Amino acid sequence: MSTADTHSLNPNGNGQGKYNEKLSQLKQYVSQSKYIEPLEQIKVCQSFGLPYLKNVFRDEYRKRFYDFLFENVTTCANVTKHTLIPQKYLCECKAYYENKKLLKVVGLGNCPVTNSKNVQFLSTNPRMWNDAFLLPNSSQLKMF
């Protein structure tokens, strides 16, 4: 076996350890970075010597969305404000977690970011799904 074979980044062949190391480095980089636009994601993967791994970015941004809504009952626009993940993408994340029964709309109210009326307030924290303080005029919502 040649040296070139042992350093291959093919995840299904030789050099799997090297591939996994680079994948781990990419995941760490993405987790510590602000939102990265899709065209930049390709370049980031290339800089690690990896093919475009869309799922690494998708999984990280879904996790950020989930974690933010576990700690905060709020709107998608407010999640965007704090995480910089585009609101359109968060709608996909919302559908993903709703389908898995891990997210609920817990109330309607005025969005703290856009001031739009009858906006959905979301939570991934089951302890928050039935709390009375989530009514639209609650002063607790104004903290966000």
Secondary structure, 3 states (H helix, E strand, C coil): CCHHHHCCCCCCCCCHHHHHHHHHHHHHHHHHCCCCCHHHHHHHHHHCCCCCCHHHHHHHHHHHHHHHHHHCCECHHHHHHHHCCCHHHHHHHHHHHHHCCCCEEEEEECCCCCCCCCEEEEECCHHHCCCHHHCCCCHHHHHC
